[in-house]
Amino acid sequence: MFGQRILRQIYSFTRVIDDYNSLVVASPTPSNSVHAGSTYAIIPHHVTLNAAISPPDPKKWAAIEADYKTYIAKILSLGGYCDEEVTAAVPVIIRLEQRLAGVSLSKIEEIERAVTLYSAFTFADANAKYPLTVGAVLDSYGLDITDNVPGPLNKIGFYDFAYFDKAEALVASTPVDDFKAFLSYRLLHNAAPHLSPEYHTANWEFFGKKISGQKTEPASEKFCATQADAVFGEILGKYYLEAVWSDETATGADAMVRALFASFQSGIEKSDWLDEQTRANAKTKLSKFIHLLGGPENPKLYPDVDLDPASYLANRWAVSQQDVADNIKLLGTTVDKTVWGMTAQTINAYYDPSVNEIVFPAAILQSPFFNADFDAAQNFGAIGAVIGHEITHGFDNSGRNYDGNGNLN
């Protein structure tokens, strides 16, 4: 009766939002509290569905439709729904997911959205325009949707209105009972990998085996290690840094980055195809690049979260809610450009245009990518290519739309 017990008291869409947000696994909507300019603001995200279950090609959908319906039925049955309730709920859930897919933006629209200036609203204005979607979410997180006095603590930014116009219309035209069925399923689906083996296996058989083509279900120890990294990545990163990071590595990597900056500077100055204004702008932006190496100086350690060794899923929810609360507290504060979007133990790197920043975790600053004892040619041929790649993102089709301070122009 897991799913029914959780959502049995829902009687309005606002309550649907409130209940679902209080229980959803992983970081919910207020993680959209992101920087916009020099201070943090809420930027609402779009609801997206797994591409495998909402393909634009009817033939692809036909190939998985039966298996997907079987998966939904299995998850609802495990959650305590009787056969009659399952039979009634499955087509409702499928229909609503298909309607949501119709609301979603195309890939091209998503790319255009990323380089579009946002329009700032107060919470009251956002609630007046989108009461059933954006307003309901803001209210569920304790934000004052009656406040219409503009200010840094009362700002939500929209990059586009077409999606939210369609989403609001969809919600207004959908019966509450349909949302109850849909969110009961979504809650169980999101929780499935973290519940009993029956849930976990049902989820893997469709998404892992059918959709991704995996041959065997991941062993529990591998799954647990992955989840520990996903939930407490910065805590693990703290210990990882203690094991692998050194002043020698930090100094050598820093010198590599600065050498690549100098190379880019020279290239900009010598490029005869640039006009002088563009050249000046490029040099200014390059001079304002920030680079982070190793891992965060102040990792998130969750000192106020009480964990129960006997309640894994409840622990995930507790961490999720702490993330939400922490993000809400950021509203209106100055953007912290030392916050990391990757853990120290991640073998990867990235460029963040909103702060004009390149980031290289400790894990990618290890052999074979980098070693302070390697010949310079080895390092430049390995991590040097990665560093140059990330710097280039600052001037590509997306990054070029942001200035040296991370403002979208």
C-alpha positions in Angstrom: 0.0 0.0 0.0 3.1 2.2 -0.2 1.9 4.5 -3.0 -1.8 4.7 -2.0 -0.8 5.4 1.6 1.4 8.3 0.6 -1.0 10.0 -1.8 -4.4 8.9 -0.5 -5.2 12.3 1.0 -4.7 14.4 -2.2 -7.7 16.4 -3.1 -6.4 19.3 -5.2 -3.6 19.9 -7.7 -1.9 22.2 -5.2 -1.9 19.3 -2.7 -0.5 17.0 -5.4 2.4 19.3 -5.9 2.9 19.8 -2.2 2.9 16.0 -1.4 5.0 15.0 -4.3 7.7 17.7 -3.6 7.9 16.6 0.0 8.6 13.0 -1.0 10.3 13.0 -4.4 13.6 11.2 -4.7 16.7 13.3 -5.7 16.8 17.1 -5.7 13.5 18.6 -6.7 12.5 21.9 -8.4 14.2 24.4 -6.0 17.5 23.2 -7.2 16.7 25.5 -10.0 17.7 28.3 -7.7 20.6 29.2 -10.0 22.7 32.3 -10.6 21.3 34.9 -13.0 23.8 37.7 -13.1 25.5 38.5 -9.8 22.8 37.0 -7.5 20.9 33.7 -7.2 17.4 33.6 -8.5 14.9 30.8 -9.2 14.8 29.7 -12.8 12.1 27.1 -13.3 13.0 24.0 -15.3 10.9 22.1 -17.7 9.5 18.7 -17.0 11.2 16.2 -19.2 10.4 12.5 -19.8 12.8 9.7 -20.6 13.3 9.9 -24.3 12.9 6.2 -24.6 9.3 6.4 -23.4 8.2 9.4 -25.4 9.9 9.0 -28.8 8.8 11.1 -31.7 8.8 8.0 -33.9 5.5 6.1 -33.6 7.3 2.9 -34.6 9.8 3.2 -31.7 6.9 3.8 -29.3 5.0 0.8 -30.7 8.1 -1.4 -30.0 8.1 -0.6 -26.3 4.5 0.3 -25.5 3.5 -3.2 -24.3 6.6 -3.5 -22.1 6.2 -0.1 -20.7 2.6 -0.7 -19.8 3.6 -3.9 -18.1 6.3 -2.0 -16.1 3.7 0.6 -14.9 1.3 -2.2 -13.9 4.1 -4.0 -12.0 5.2 -0.9 -10.1 1.6 0.0 -9.1 0.9 -3.6 -8.0 4.0 -3.6 -5.9 2.8 -0.3 -4.4 -0.4 -2.0 -3.2 -2.9 -1.3 -6.0 -5.4 -4.0 -6.8 -5.8 -5.4 -10.3 -8.9 -3.3 -11.0 -7.1 -0.1 -9.9 -4.1 -1.0 -12.0 -6.2 -1.6 -15.1 -7.8 1.8 -14.7 -4.6 3.7 -13.9 -2.3 2.5 -16.7 -4.0 4.2 -19.7 -4.5 7.4 -17.6 -0.8 7.5 -16.9 0.2 6.7 -20.5 -2.1 9.4 -21.8 -0.8 12.1 -19.4 2.8 11.2 -20.2 2.0 11.6 -23.9 0.4 14.9 -23.3 3.4 16.0 -21.3 5.7 15.0 -24.2 3.7 17.3 -26.4 4.3 20.2 -24.0 8.1 19.6 -23.9 10.4 21.7 -26.0 12.4 20.3 -29.0 16.1 20.0 -28.8 16.5 23.0 -31.0 14.1 25.0 -28.7 16.1 23.9 -25.6 19.3 25.2 -27.2 17.7 28.5 -28.1 16.3 28.8 -24.6 19.9 28.4 -23.1 21.0 31.6 -24.9 17.9 33.7 -24.3 17.7 36.5 -21.8 15.2 35.7 -19.1 12.3 37.8 -17.9 12.1 38.5 -14.2 8.9 38.2 -12.3 7.9 38.6 -8.7 6.5 35.5 -7.0 3.1 37.2 -7.0 3.3 37.9 -10.8 4.4 34.4 -11.5 1.6 33.0 -9.5 -0.9 35.3 -11.2 0.3 34.1 -14.6 0.8 30.4 -13.8 -1.1 29.6 -10.6 -1.5 25.8 -11.2 2.1 25.2 -12.1 4.8 27.7 -11.1 2.7 29.3 -8.3 1.8 26.0 -6.8 5.4 25.0 -6.7 6.6 28.3 -5.2 3.9 28.0 -2.5 4.8 24.4 -1.7 8.3 25.6 -0.8 7.1 28.2 1.6 7.7 31.2 -0.7 5.3 34.2 -0.5 3.2 34.1 -3.7 1.4 37.2 -2.6 4.6 39.4 -2.5 4.6 41.7 -5.5 7.4 44.0 -4.4 10.4 43.4 -6.7 13.7 42.6 -5.1 16.5 40.1 -5.0 14.6 37.8 -2.6 11.5 37.9 -4.7 12.6 37.0 -8.3 11.9 34.2 -10.6 13.2 34.2 -14.2 11.6 32.8 -17.3 13.6 32.1 -20.4 10.5 31.3 -22.4 6.7 31.4 -21.9 5.5 29.0 -24.6 6.3 25.9 -22.5 4.7 27.2 -19.3 1.7 28.5 -21.2 1.1 24.9 -22.5 1.9 23.3 -19.2 -0.6 25.6 -17.4 -3.3 24.8 -19.9 -2.6 21.0 -19.6 -2.9 21.1 -15.8 -6.1 23.2 -16.0 -7.7 20.6 -18.3 -6.6 17.5 -16.5 -8.8 16.0 -13.7 -7.1 15.8 -10.3 -7.7 12.1 -10.2 -5.5 11.7 -13.2 -2.7 13.5 -11.5 -3.2 11.4 -8.4 -2.7 8.3 -10.5 0.2 9.8 -12.5 2.1 11.1 -9.4 1.5 7.9 -7.5 3.2 6.0 -10.3 6.0 8.6 -10.7 6.7 8.5 -6.9 7.0 4.7 -7.0 9.0 4.8 -10.2 11.5 7.3 -8.9 11.8 5.3 -5.6 11.9 1.9 -7.3 15.8 1.6 -7.6 16.0 2.3 -3.9 13.3 0.0 -2.6 13.1 -3.8 -2.3 14.6 -6.1 -4.9 11.2 -6.6 -6.6 11.0 -2.9 -7.3 14.6 -2.6 -8.3 14.5 -5.6 -10.7 11.2 -4.4 -12.3 12.8 -1.0 -13.0 16.0 -2.6 -14.4 14.1 -5.1 -16.6 12.5 -2.3 -18.5 14.9 0.7 -18.4 18.1 -1.3 -18.1 17.5 -4.4 -20.2 14.8 -3.3 -22.6 15.7 0.3 -23.2 19.5 0.4 -22.6 20.3 -3.2 -23.7 22.1 -4.2 -20.5 22.7 -8.0 -20.2 22.9 -8.3 -16.5 21.5 -6.4 -13.6 24.2 -4.4 -11.7 25.4 -6.1 -8.5 24.2 -4.5 -5.3 27.7 -3.5 -4.3 28.2 -1.5 -7.5 24.7 0.1 -7.2 25.4 1.1 -3.6 28.8 2.6 -4.5 27.2 4.6 -7.3 24.4 5.8 -5.1 26.8 6.8 -2.3 28.7 8.9 -4.8 25.5 10.4 -6.2 24.1 11.4 -2.8 27.3 12.2 -0.8 29.7 12.9 -3.6 31.4 15.9 -1.9 31.8 13.9 1.4 33.5 11.1 -0.6 35.5 13.7 -2.5 36.9 15.0 0.8 38.5 11.7 1.5 39.5 11.2 -2.2 41.4 14.5 -2.1 43.2 13.5 1.1 44.4 10.4 -0.7 45.5 11.7 -4.1 45.8 15.5 -4.1 49.1 17.2 -3.4 50.6 20.7 -3.6 52.9 19.5 -6.4 49.9 18.4 -8.5 48.0 21.6 -7.8 51.0 23.8 -8.7 51.7 21.8 -11.9 48.1 21.8 -13.0 47.7 25.5 -12.3 50.8 26.2 -14.5 49.3 24.1 -17.3 46.0 26.1 -17.2 47.9 29.4 -17.2 50.0 28.3 -20.1 46.9 27.5 -22.1 45.4 30.9 -21.3 48.6 32.5 -22.6 48.4 30.5 -25.8 44.8 31.5 -26.3 45.7 35.1 -25.7 48.4 34.9 -28.3 46.0 33.3 -30.8 43.4 36.0 -30.3 46.0 38.8 -30.8 47.4 37.2 -34.0 44.1 36.2 -35.7 43.7 38.5 -38.7 40.1 37.5 -39.3 38.9 39.2 -36.0 37.8 42.8 -36.1 39.2 45.0 -33.3 36.0 45.2 -31.3 35.6 41.4 -31.3 39.3 40.9 -30.5 39.0 43.3 -27.5 35.9 41.5 -26.2 37.5 38.1 -26.5 40.7 39.3 -24.7 38.5 40.8 -21.9 36.6 37.6 -21.5 39.7 35.4 -21.5 41.2 37.6 -18.8 38.2 37.0 -16.5 38.2 33.2 -16.8 38.2 31.4 -13.4 39.7 28.0 -13.0 39.1 25.5 -10.2 41.3 22.5 -9.6 41.1 19.5 -7.4 37.9 19.8 -5.4 35.7 22.2 -3.4 37.4 24.0 -0.5 34.2 23.8 1.5 32.5 20.5 0.6 28.9 19.9 1.6 28.9 17.6 4.6 25.3 17.6 5.7 26.0 18.1 9.4 22.3 18.8 10.2 20.8 15.7 8.4 20.0 12.9 10.8 20.5 9.6 9.0 18.9 6.3 10.0 20.9 3.2 9.1 17.7 1.2 8.8 15.8 3.6 6.4 17.7 4.1 3.2 15.0 5.8 1.2 14.1 8.1 4.1 17.7 9.1 4.2 17.7 10.0 0.5 14.5 12.1 1.0 16.1 13.8 4.0 19.2 14.8 1.9 17.0 15.9 -0.9 15.0 18.2 1.4 18.2 19.6 2.9 19.4 20.4 -0.6 16.1 22.2 -1.3 16.3 24.2 1.9 19.9 25.2 1.2 19.0 26.3 -2.3 16.1 28.4 -1.1 18.5 30.2 1.3 20.6 31.2 -1.6 18.0 33.5 -3.1 19.2 37.0 -3.5 22.7 36.3 -2.3 25.8 36.9 -4.3 26.8 34.0 -6.6 29.5 31.8 -5.1 31.9 31.1 -7.9 33.8 28.5 -5.9 30.8 26.1 -5.9 31.6 22.9 -7.8 29.3 21.2 -10.2 31.3 17.9 -10.1 32.9 15.9 -7.4 36.6 15.6 -6.9 36.5 11.9 -7.8 34.8 12.5 -11.2 37.0 11.9 -14.3 35.7 14.8 -16.3 35.9 18.6 -16.7 33.5 21.4 -17.6 33.0 25.0 -18.5 30.2 27.0 -16.9 29.3 30.0 -19.0 27.2 31.6 -16.2 30.3 32.2 -14.2 32.9 32.0 -17.0 34.7 29.1 -15.2 36.6 26.0 -16.2 36.7 23.2 -13.6 39.1 20.2 -13.4 38.4 17.6 -10.7 41.4 15.8 -9.0 40.4 12.6 -10.7 41.2 13.9 -14.2 44.4 15.4 -13.0 45.9 11.9 -12.5 47.8 9.6 -14.8 47.5 9.1 -17.7 46.0 12.6 -18.2 48.5 14.4 -15.9 51.4 13.8 -13.7 53.7 16.5 -12.4 56.7 14.1 -13.1 55.7 13.6 -16.7 57.5 15.4 -19.6 55.7 18.6 -20.5 54.9 17.3 -23.9 53.1 14.3 -22.4 51.0 16.6 -20.2 50.2 19.1 -22.9 49.2 16.2 -25.2 46.8 14.8 -22.6 45.3 17.2 -20.1 46.4 20.1 -22.2 44.0 19.1 -24.9 41.2 18.8 -22.3 42.0 22.3 -20.8 42.1 23.8 -24.3 38.8 22.1 -25.1 37.1 23.7 -22.0 38.5 27.1 -22.7 37.1 26.9 -26.3 33.6 26.4 -24.9 33.8 30.0 -23.7 33.8 31.1 -27.3 31.6 28.5 -29.0 28.0 29.0 -30.2 26.7 28.9 -26.7 29.5 30.3 -24.6 30.0 33.4 -26.8 26.6 34.7 -25.7 28.0 35.2 -22.1 30.4 38.0 -21.1 33.4 37.6 -18.9 31.3 38.0 -15.7 28.8 35.3 -16.8 26.1 37.6 -17.9 24.0 36.6 -20.8 24.1 39.3 -23.5 
